[in-house]
Amino acid sequence: MVRRQAIFQTSLSRQREQKRPSTKGRQVLAALLRIGWTIKRQVGSHQLLEKAGWSDFVFAFHDREEIGPKMLSRIAKKTGLRPEDL
């Protein structure tokens, strides 16, 4: 029974990830800036973003780089980004 439950939970998390399409780095950064994040400093392609009430977030993606659904969900967890924001 426990194994079936684990398989079911895994399939649910995959379905959630599939709802988020892959997106270009430029679009994700623009969405983060729209929801209140600001660039604190930048070194090369690494941008340190800040927002009051949140931990600083390092955004290290090139503009044309595709960010997949799994990475988008990780970014969303740390920044509060929602699919509607993209």
Secondary structure, DSSP 8 states (H G I E B T S, - for coil): -HHHHHHHHHHHHHHHHHHS--EEHHHHHHHHHHTT-EEEEEETTEEEEE-TTS--EEE---TT-EE-HHHHHHHHHHH---GGG-
